[in-house]
Amino acid sequence: MTAPLISLQGITKTFGEGLAAFQALRGIDLDIQPGDFVAIMGPSGSGKSTMMNILGCLDVPTSGTYLFKGHHVEQLTRDERALLRRRYLGFVFQGYNLLARTSALENVELPLLYRGEAKKVRQQAALAALRKVGLEDRAHHTPAELSGGQQQRVAIARAIVTEPEVLLADEPTGNLDTERSREIMQLLERFNRDAGITILMVTHEADMAAFARTTVKFRDGMIESMQIHKRLVDA
């Protein structure tokens, strides 16, 4: 059996101290296989967002072990975690997080700019990423000139331009109508299936979670249930 890409063992996260302490995660054990598509669900306050921040190396656990490709993430420095994010992870957010006065092409180039890539290399890679999401003809449009669905496609192009192994999506369809939501989910499903990108997605919507192979439900800082299933949606 393939070794897990991500392995969490006894992960806890506590905010505050003393009487004001709040335990957001209460001993999480979870293995994520390479190429999986995981939907993380649960009510507000269940711990799913805290879990995503730890998975995305944006925060560290209070205790427990986080292995990524066999390496102890919980022991890394802030700078080392930033390098891990830059090399292996891509992020998609509910609010798109695009620079308002910057073209789609320039938005997609940003992760490569942070890597120090040459301008020609950045532009070629960004155009290729926009082509993969069907927006090459909108490369020079600003976010204000794009629909919500198109803006999320640009955000996905920005997330995949570095060819990450893991894509973390936080409510990626939260600002979209049903039709645009399905289009975005079909796009994510295609990258998972064809490019082998492991996808970790937080969602409140069961019909969006149906695109995933694995559904993990959180409640009160613990995993309430985990289901591995065939996709319920024919993408």
Buried (B, 14 or more C-beta within 10 A) or exposed (E): EEEBBBBBBBBBBBEEEEEEEEBBBBBBEBEBBBBBBBBBBBEEBBBBBBBBBBBBBBBBBBEBBBBBBEEEBBEBEEEEBBEBBBEBBBBBBBEBEBEEEBBBBBBBBBBBEEEEBEEEEBBBBBBBBBEBBEBBEBBEBBBEEBEBBBBBBBBBBBBBBBEBBBBBBBBBBBBBEEEBBBBBBEBBBBBBEEBEBBBBBBBBBEBBBBBBBBBBBBBBBBBEEEEEEEEEBEB
